[in-house]
Amino acid sequence: MAETFSHQPVLLDEVLEALAIKPTGIYLDATFGRGGHSSAILDRLDNEGRVLAFDQDIEAINHGHRQFADEARIEFVHCNFSQVKSVIVEQGLEHRIDGVLMDLGVSSPQLDDAERGFSFLRSGPLDMRMDTSRGESAMQWLAKVEFYDLVNVLRRYGEERFAKRIATAIVEARESKEISETGELAEIIADAVPVKEKHKHPATRSFQAIRIYINQELQAVEQGLQGAADILAMTGRLAVISFHSLEDRMVKRFMRDISSRPKLPAGLPIIDKDKAPPYRLMGKPRVASEVEIKNNPRARSARLRVLEKIR
């Protein structure tokens, strides 16, 4: 089937600047998506440079094989970015990676394709799995989840203040009919929310929460961040784009902690260089320009944080 979805890589110029591309370097795009960032990195490499492209979405991997069919400098791996370290170690490339990019957002094709079930704006099957080859769909989970477990997911991953109202509405609705379409779920949630936020659909937080839970996204981010930092070469950089507060707080804490001096009891016979952290933060988080936001509204909430290995 022909590709009909457009994709604009977020913070592209900022990512390229942050990674400080070396023409002969090895770069890992841990969230390939539709290849916008990978393509731009390849443009800055010579014949010795390489890009490793990971994605848990098999459709993204298949797209990449078609898009770069004649490109020998890129290699595709179907995996979650939580597996970054194990895959790189298996390939014998640990401590040889000059840059890692992790774009934690849902790609435009995933959002725009109603069949994937990520968006409440286009009704389709209630799936929400990033990797459709494994795991439980949102429809299957909602059909059996306990009330208080659902409340907890909506609160924890969606920061939804009306979690109990929404969970009650979902449990009541499923008693009479299976909730199988995104449009149905969005309508149930909208009817349950008593106060509407300006410029935000009432189902936004709940859809985010269910998607994060179904894909175990925060656990994957935690593992992926540590794995990516571990595999960097000297002066290698980790660039991470996040789109919502839960992920951004996690990235911020990880980068702050790994680039800080360890807190040790006073009086230990340790010299300053032994206490120096092996990583450093590269400036403040970058955000999209007004021009980019105008051309791509999804960039509005994007934040780019960068870490460099220094010893």
LINBELVEN-V82720 format. One record per residue. N is the residue number from 1. OMEGA is omega as a letter, one per 30 degrees, with the letter a starting at -180 (none if undefined). D_LAST is the distance of its C-alpha to the last C-alpha in Angstrom with 1 decimal. Layout:
BEGIN
{{N OMEGA D_LAST} {N OMEGA D_LAST}}
END
This chain:
BEGIN
{{1 a 47.8} {2 l 46.8} {3 a 43.9} {4 a 45.4} {5 l 42.5} {6 l 40.6} {7 l 36.9} {8 l 34.9} {9 a 31.1} {10 l 30.0} {11 a 27.8} {12 a 27.6} {13 a 26.9} {14 l 24.3} {15 a 22.5} {16 l 22.5} {17 a 21.2} {18 a 18.4} {19 l 17.2} {20 a 17.5} {21 l 19.1} {22 a 18.6} {23 a 22.0} {24 a 20.8} {25 l 18.2} {26 a 18.6} {27 a 19.0} {28 l 20.1} {29 a 22.9} {30 l 23.1} {31 a 26.3} {32 a 28.3} {33 l 31.5} {34 l 33.6} {35 a 31.0} {36 l 30.9} {37 a 27.2} {38 a 26.8} {39 a 29.6} {40 l 28.1} {41 l 24.8} {42 l 26.9} {43 a 28.7} {44 l 25.6} {45 l 24.8} {46 a 26.5} {47 l 28.0} {48 a 24.9} {49 a 23.0} {50 l 23.3} {51 l 23.6} {52 a 23.7} {53 l 26.0} {54 l 26.4} {55 l 29.2} {56 l 31.3} {57 a 34.3} {58 l 36.2} {59 l 38.0} {60 l 34.8} {61 l 33.9} {62 l 37.5} {63 a 37.4} {64 l 34.2} {65 l 36.0} {66 a 38.9} {67 a 37.0} {68 a 34.9} {69 a 37.5} {70 a 37.2} {71 a 33.4} {72 a 31.7} {73 a 28.2} {74 l 28.0} {75 a 28.2} {76 l 29.4} {77 l 28.8} {78 l 31.0} {79 l 28.9} {80 a 27.6} {81 l 24.1} {82 a 23.7} {83 a 23.7} {84 a 20.7} {85 a 18.6} {86 l 21.7} {87 a 22.9} {88 l 19.8} {89 l 19.4} {90 l 23.2} {91 l 22.8} {92 a 20.2} {93 l 17.6} {94 a 14.8} {95 l 11.3} {96 a 13.6} {97 a 14.3} {98 l 13.7} {99 l 15.2} {100 l 17.1} {101 l 20.1} {102 l 22.0} {103 a 25.3} {104 a 26.9} {105 l 30.3} {106 a 33.4} {107 a 34.2} {108 l 37.3} {109 l 39.1} {110 l 38.6} {111 a 40.0} {112 a 42.8} {113 a 44.0} {114 a 46.5} {115 a 46.4} {116 l 42.9} {117 l 44.0} {118 a 41.2} {119 l 43.3} {120 a 46.3} {121 l 47.5} {122 a 48.6} {123 l 50.3} {124 l 49.4} {125 a 48.7} {126 a 46.7} {127 l 43.8} {128 l 40.4} {129 l 38.4} {130 l 35.5} {131 a 36.0} {132 a 39.8} {133 a 39.9} {134 l 39.1} {135 a 39.5} {136 l 42.0} {137 l 43.1} {138 l 43.7} {139 a 47.4} {140 a 47.3} {141 a 45.2} {142 a 47.4} {143 a 50.5} {144 a 49.6} {145 l 47.1} {146 a 48.4} {147 a 49.1} {148 l 46.7} {149 l 43.9} {150 l 44.5} {151 a 44.6} {152 l 41.2} {153 a 39.6} {154 l 41.1} {155 a 40.0} {156 a 36.5} {157 l 35.4} {158 a 37.9} {159 a 38.3} {160 a 41.9} {161 l 44.3} {162 a 47.3} {163 a 45.8} {164 l 48.9} {165 a 51.3} {166 l 49.5} {167 l 49.1} {168 a 52.8} {169 a 53.8} {170 a 51.9} {171 l 53.3} {172 a 56.8} {173 a 56.5} {174 l 55.4} {175 a 58.4} {176 a 60.7} {177 l 58.6} {178 l 55.3} {179 a 52.7} {180 a 51.7} {181 l 51.1} {182 l 48.5} {183 l 51.4} {184 a 53.1} {185 l 50.1} {186 a 49.5} {187 l 53.1} {188 a 53.2} {189 a 50.2} {190 l 51.6} {191 a 54.9} {192 a 53.3} {193 a 51.3} {194 a 53.6} {195 a 51.6} {196 l 50.2} {197 l 47.1} {198 l 47.7} {199 l 46.1} {200 l 44.7} {201 a 46.5} {202 l 47.2} {203 a 45.7} {204 a 42.3} {205 a 40.6} {206 l 42.3} {207 l 41.4} {208 a 37.8} {209 a 38.0} {210 l 39.8} {211 l 37.5} {212 a 34.3} {213 a 36.1} {214 a 37.5} {215 a 34.2} {216 a 32.1} {217 a 29.8} {218 l 28.0} {219 l 27.2} {220 l 25.9} {221 a 23.7} {222 l 22.1} {223 a 21.5} {224 l 20.4} {225 a 17.8} {226 l 16.0} {227 l 16.6} {228 l 15.3} {229 a 12.0} {230 a 11.8} {231 a 12.7} {232 l 10.5} {233 l 9.3} {234 a 6.5} {235 l 8.0} {236 a 10.2} {237 l 12.2} {238 l 14.5} {239 a 17.8} {240 l 20.4} {241 l 24.1} {242 a 26.2} {243 l 29.9} {244 a 31.1} {245 a 30.3} {246 l 29.5} {247 a 26.8} {248 l 25.4} {249 l 25.3} {250 l 23.4} {251 a 20.8} {252 a 20.6} {253 a 20.3} {254 a 17.6} {255 l 15.3} {256 a 16.3} {257 a 15.7} {258 a 12.3} {259 a 11.1} {260 l 13.2} {261 l 13.1} {262 l 14.9} {263 a 18.6} {264 l 19.6} {265 l 23.1} {266 l 23.9} {267 l 24.4} {268 a 21.9} {269 a 20.8} {270 l 17.1} {271 a 15.5} {272 a 13.6} {273 l 10.3} {274 a 10.7} {275 a 11.5} {276 a 8.7} {277 a 7.8} {278 a 4.7} {279 l 7.0} {280 l 9.7} {281 l 13.3} {282 l 14.8} {283 a 18.2} {284 l 21.1} {285 l 22.5} {286 l 24.5} {287 a 28.1} {288 l 30.7} {289 l 33.0} {290 l 36.7} {291 l 37.5} {292 a 35.3} {293 l 36.7} {294 a 40.2} {295 a 39.6} {296 a 37.7} {297 a 38.6} {298 l 36.2} {299 a 33.3} {300 a 34.6} {301 a 32.5} {302 l 29.3} {303 a 26.1} {304 l 22.8} {305 a 19.5} {306 l 16.1} {307 l 12.5} {308 l 9.5} {309 a 6.1} {310 l 3.8} {311 none 0.0}}
END
